[in-house]
Structures are given as C-alpha cells and as structure tokens.
Amino acid sequence: MRNTGVEYGSADRTPVVLPEMAELLPPLTGEQLAALEADLLKNGCYAPIIVNEDMVIIDGHNRQSLCEKHGIPYKMAVFSFEDLLEAKRWAIENQRGRRNLEKWELGKIALKLRPDIEAKARANQSAAGGDKSEHGALFANSQKALSPVNTTQELADAVGIGHQTMSRVMQIDEHAPAAVKEALDSGELSVNQGYNITKQVQALPEEQREEAAAQAVELLKAKKDIQAIDAEADRRGKIAALFCKAFERAVLLTPTEVNVRIWVENTRMRPNEIEDSVKEARELAEVFSTIAGILETMLPGGPKDG
C-alpha cells in the first residue's frame, strides 16, 4: 500500500461504492452517525476519503454518504493497493483503533476476508506445486515459490485477535445454533462461552440442538445476572464500610491547637505539606457537610418529607 499523492475533489470525480467494501465493517450506531453528521455540518469534511486507483472507496464510506446528503464538498486521496484483499486489510486496521469492537465482532469482520484469503492460499499452493504454463514449473523449493498460507492465522492477524479465538469464531459460524449467534451479536455471550455451548450441543440430534442451545444461553444469562447482583451487593457493602471507617476515625480526632501542632511536629511537615493539608482539611469539611445535609433529608419531617 502506498499513498500516490494524487487528490481529487468531489466536484472533479465521482467515487465508486463497492458493497463488499462498504459492508466490511459493522454500521455505526445511530448515536455515532449523528455525531459524525453534526461534525461534518459544523466543520466540513477535513479528512480525505481514501480511494484506490479505480476510484473505489476504501475508507470513509459514512463521511462520503453524509457529504453527498448535505452537499458538503470533500477531497479524495488516491492510495495504491496490491489487490482488494490488501485494501480490505488496510481499511480494517485503520478503523480498528477507532471503534470499540468485541472479539466476536472482529471475528465476523475477519470471516468476510475468508474467500479472498482462501483464494490466495490456493494460488500459493498451485505456484508451489507447479505451474503447467509454458513458463515452466515453480517447485516448492524454488525461490519463486510462494509461502503456504495459514488461513486461520491470516484471518486472526487481519483483525488483531488470537489464533485460537479466530478458530472458535469459525467453528461457531459453521456449527452454532441461531440462539448462540444471536446471544453473541447482542453481547450476552463471550466467544469462549458461545464455542463451549456449540460443542456441548453438537453431540445431540440435530432437531434438539436449537432448544438445548437456547436453554444453555438462558442459564448463562441467569448466572451473569446473579453475579451482577452479588457484585452490586459487594460494592454497596464496601461503600457502607468506608463511610463507617471515615466517621470512626474522624470522631477520634480532637482538633485542639496543641494536638495539631503535635501532628505537624512529629510528622516533620514542611510548609508546602501544611498548605496541602489545609486544602485537604477544607475539602473534607465540605464532604462531611454534604453528608450531613443528605442525612437530614432522611429524617422524619426533613426537607424530603416536608
């Protein structure tokens, strides 16, 4: 991939929208799309749309679509790619850092590259095994022979996930019941959980797998809910304990001038540390004052009941 340095304006050339490029990445959420639209309307399209030498959009489909919708001019930077597979991999890499995508979502993006990567693997295998054309054979030990392609590793590398995770995504895609895929799409299952359920139900007769998978998904969701409740109870307990300790320690203080001087002298507090302690003490005073105000609202006849 290289930037050719060539640029066109939207008034000069019309880009080509190729569905397999436009649909490579998940669509933006309504909120993300609205934010992008607001930015374009306010600031214009300050980043160029990336196209290849055939004017096919490689990156910037949403910006280009919104610019066309509102009549906003935009620039197109021409990049040169070896083939469409390289363009797809570059687009994924370019967008991956901008989006908070889960491993299942990344795996599904990688699966869209599978036909291209498998075609590359077959081409390399053919070259290594011998080219029957008039130019002669390319043997496996020839310097011209291409390296074999590990499809799963190539897919994993393309989206930045591990080989095992990609392998499990492929297994889920091929064998998982609909209930498992739906739960993964909604974020209710992890790839590992989806894979484990898929393996568990594969031993069952085909007509029983969907129901068994749905039950397993519901069981995991119930466990997740229980864990969330337990975590919330633990969080609330820690907050309560923290307040109790804060009050217990605060009431032990006798803030006389003598005691404060003893504190300063024995800790060898420097002037800058005294200044910091003054600031912290005033902040703590505000904290306890706020707590007192909230507690008053909980008393019978307090502001809340009035």
C-alpha positions in Angstrom: 0.0 0.0 0.0 1.2 3.5 -0.8 -0.2 7.0 -1.0 0.1 8.1 -4.6 -0.1 11.7 -3.7 -2.9 12.2 -6.1 -6.0 14.0 -4.8 -9.4 14.8 -6.4 -12.2 17.0 -5.3 -15.8 15.7 -5.2 -16.6 18.1 -8.0 -13.9 16.5 -10.2 -14.5 12.8 -9.8 -17.3 10.5 -8.6 -16.1 7.7 -6.3 -17.3 4.1 -6.6 -19.1 2.4 -3.7 -18.3 -1.3 -3.8 -20.8 -3.2 -1.5 -18.1 -5.7 -0.2 -16.0 -2.7 0.9 -18.9 -0.6 2.2 -20.3 -3.6 4.3 -16.9 -4.8 5.5 -17.2 -3.1 8.9 -20.3 -3.0 11.2 -22.5 0.0 10.6 -22.2 2.9 13.0 -24.7 3.2 15.8 -27.3 5.9 15.5 -25.5 8.0 18.1 -22.2 7.6 16.3 -23.7 8.5 13.0 -25.4 11.6 14.4 -22.2 12.8 16.0 -20.3 12.4 12.7 -23.1 14.2 10.8 -23.0 17.1 13.3 -19.3 17.4 13.0 -19.4 17.5 9.2 -22.1 20.1 9.2 -20.1 22.3 11.6 -16.6 21.8 10.4 -16.9 20.3 6.9 -15.1 17.2 5.7 -11.5 18.0 6.8 -10.2 14.4 6.3 -10.0 13.0 2.8 -11.9 10.0 1.6 -9.5 7.2 0.7 -10.0 5.6 -2.7 -7.9 3.2 -4.8 -6.7 3.8 -8.3 -10.1 2.7 -9.7 -11.8 5.3 -7.5 -13.3 2.6 -5.3 -13.9 4.0 -1.7 -11.6 2.1 0.7 -12.2 4.1 3.8 -14.7 6.9 4.6 -18.0 5.5 3.4 -20.1 7.1 6.1 -18.4 10.5 5.6 -18.9 10.4 1.8 -22.5 9.4 2.2 -23.3 12.2 4.6 -21.4 14.7 2.5 -23.4 13.8 -0.6 -26.6 14.0 1.5 -25.8 17.6 2.6 -23.9 18.8 -0.4 -20.7 19.1 1.5 -17.6 19.1 -0.7 -14.9 16.6 0.1 -11.5 15.5 -1.1 -10.4 12.0 -2.2 -6.8 10.8 -1.6 -5.7 8.0 -4.1 -3.9 5.1 -2.5 -2.4 2.2 -4.4 -3.1 -1.4 -3.2 -1.7 -4.7 -4.5 -5.3 -6.1 -4.6 -8.7 -5.7 -2.9 -7.6 -8.0 -0.1 -4.8 -5.7 0.8 -7.2 -2.8 0.7 -9.7 -4.6 3.0 -7.0 -5.4 5.5 -5.8 -1.8 5.5 -9.3 -0.5 6.0 -9.8 -2.9 8.9 -6.5 -1.9 10.5 -7.3 1.8 10.0 -10.7 1.6 11.6 -10.0 -1.0 14.4 -8.4 1.5 16.7 -11.3 4.0 16.3 -14.0 1.5 17.3 -14.6 -0.4 20.5 -15.3 -3.8 18.9 -15.6 -7.1 20.8 -13.8 -10.2 19.7 -16.9 -11.7 18.2 -17.5 -8.6 16.1 -13.8 -8.6 15.0 -14.1 -12.3 14.1 -17.1 -11.7 12.0 -15.3 -9.0 10.1 -12.4 -11.4 9.5 -14.8 -14.0 8.1 -15.6 -11.6 5.3 -12.0 -11.9 4.2 -12.1 -15.7 4.2 -12.9 -16.1 0.5 -10.1 -13.8 -0.5 -7.5 -15.4 1.8 -8.5 -19.0 0.8 -8.2 -17.9 -2.8 -4.7 -16.6 -2.0 -3.9 -19.9 -0.3 -4.9 -21.9 -3.3 -2.9 -19.7 -5.6 0.2 -20.1 -3.4 -0.3 -23.9 -3.3 -0.7 -24.0 -7.0 2.5 -22.0 -7.6 4.4 -24.2 -5.1 3.2 -27.4 -6.7 3.9 -26.4 -10.3 2.8 -24.0 -13.0 1.9 -26.0 -16.1 2.1 -23.0 -18.4 4.8 -22.5 -21.0 6.9 -20.6 -18.4 7.7 -23.9 -16.6 7.1 -25.2 -13.1 7.6 -23.4 -9.8 8.6 -26.1 -7.3 8.2 -26.0 -3.6 12.0 -25.5 -3.1 12.2 -22.8 -5.8 12.9 -19.2 -4.7 9.9 -18.2 -6.7 7.5 -20.5 -4.9 5.2 -18.7 -2.5 4.9 -19.5 1.2 1.9 -21.6 2.3 -1.0 -19.6 3.8 -2.4 -20.4 7.2 -6.0 -19.2 6.7 -6.9 -19.1 10.3 -3.8 -17.2 11.3 -4.2 -14.8 8.4 -7.8 -14.0 9.5 -6.7 -13.6 13.1 -3.9 -11.3 12.2 -6.1 -9.2 9.9 -8.3 -8.1 12.9 -5.9 -8.4 15.8 -7.2 -11.4 17.7 -5.6 -14.7 18.7 -5.4 -17.8 16.5 -7.5 -19.8 19.0 -10.2 -17.1 19.2 -10.4 -17.0 15.4 -10.6 -20.8 15.2 -13.5 -20.7 17.7 -15.3 -17.9 15.8 -15.0 -20.1 12.6 -16.4 -23.1 14.5 -19.3 -21.0 15.8 -20.0 -19.6 12.4 -20.2 -23.0 10.8 -21.9 -25.1 13.6 -23.6 -22.9 16.2 -27.4 -22.8 16.6 -29.1 -19.5 15.9 -29.7 -18.9 19.7 -25.9 -18.8 20.3 -25.2 -16.4 17.4 -28.0 -14.1 18.5 -26.6 -14.0 22.0 -23.1 -13.3 20.7 -24.5 -10.5 18.5 -26.2 -8.9 21.5 -23.1 -9.1 23.6 -24.7 -11.6 26.1 -22.1 -14.3 25.5 -18.3 -14.3 25.0 -16.7 -16.2 22.2 -15.5 -18.9 24.6 -19.0 -19.3 26.0 -20.5 -19.5 22.6 -18.0 -22.0 21.5 -18.5 -24.2 24.6 -22.3 -24.3 24.1 -21.8 -25.1 20.4 -19.5 -28.1 21.3 -21.9 -29.3 24.0 -25.0 -29.4 21.7 -23.2 -30.9 18.7 -23.5 -34.4 20.3 -27.3 -34.1 20.4 -29.6 -35.0 17.5 -30.0 -32.0 15.1 -33.6 -31.4 16.0 -32.7 -31.0 19.7 -29.7 -28.6 19.3 -31.6 -25.3 19.0 -33.7 -25.8 22.1 -30.7 -27.1 24.1 -28.6 -24.1 23.0 -31.4 -21.7 23.9 -31.6 -23.2 27.4 -27.8 -23.1 27.9 -27.8 -19.4 26.8 -30.6 -18.6 29.3 -28.8 -20.4 32.1 -25.6 -18.4 31.4 -27.5 -15.2 31.3 -29.2 -16.1 34.7 -25.7 -16.8 36.2 -24.5 -13.5 34.8 -27.4 -11.7 36.4 -26.7 -13.4 39.8 -23.1 -12.4 39.6 -24.1 -8.8 38.8 -26.4 -8.8 41.9 -23.6 -10.2 44.0 -21.1 -7.6 42.7 -23.6 -4.8 43.4 -24.2 -6.1 47.0 -20.4 -6.3 47.5 -20.0 -2.7 46.1 -22.7 -1.4 48.4 -21.1 -3.2 51.4 -17.7 -1.6 50.7 -19.3 1.8 50.4 -21.1 1.4 53.8 -17.9 0.1 55.4 -15.9 3.1 54.0 -18.3 5.6 55.5 -18.3 3.8 58.8 -14.5 3.9 59.0 -14.4 7.5 57.9 -16.7 8.5 60.8 -15.0 6.3 63.3 -11.6 7.8 62.5 -12.9 11.4 62.3 -14.5 11.3 65.8 -11.2 10.1 67.3 -9.7 13.5 66.3 -9.5 16.2 69.0 -8.7 19.3 66.9 -7.1 21.5 69.5 -4.2 23.7 68.6 -1.9 21.6 70.8 -2.8 18.4 69.1 -2.5 19.9 65.6 1.0 21.3 66.5 2.0 17.8 67.8 0.8 16.3 64.5 2.8 18.8 62.4 6.0 18.5 64.5 6.0 14.7 64.8 5.4 14.2 61.1 8.0 16.9 60.3 5.5 18.6 57.9 7.1 21.1 55.6 5.4 24.4 54.7 4.2 23.0 51.3 2.8 19.9 53.0 1.0 22.1 55.5 -0.6 24.0 52.6 -1.7 20.7 51.1 -3.2 19.6 54.4 -5.1 22.9 54.8 -6.6 22.3 51.4 -7.5 18.7 52.2 -9.0 19.6 55.5 -11.3 22.2 53.9 -12.3 19.6 51.2 -13.1 17.1 53.9 -15.1 19.6 55.8 -17.2 20.1 52.7 -17.6 16.4 52.3 -18.9 15.9 55.8 -21.1 19.0 55.4 -22.6 17.4 52.3 -23.2 14.1 54.1 -24.9 15.9 57.0 -27.2 17.7 54.5 -28.2 14.4 52.8 -28.8 12.7 56.2 -31.1 15.5 57.2 -33.3 14.7 54.2 -33.8 11.2 55.6 -35.1 12.3 59.0 -38.9 12.4 59.6 -40.1 15.9 58.9 -36.9 16.7 56.9 -36.8 18.5 53.6 -37.8 15.3 51.7 -40.9 14.8 53.8 -41.9 18.4 54.0 
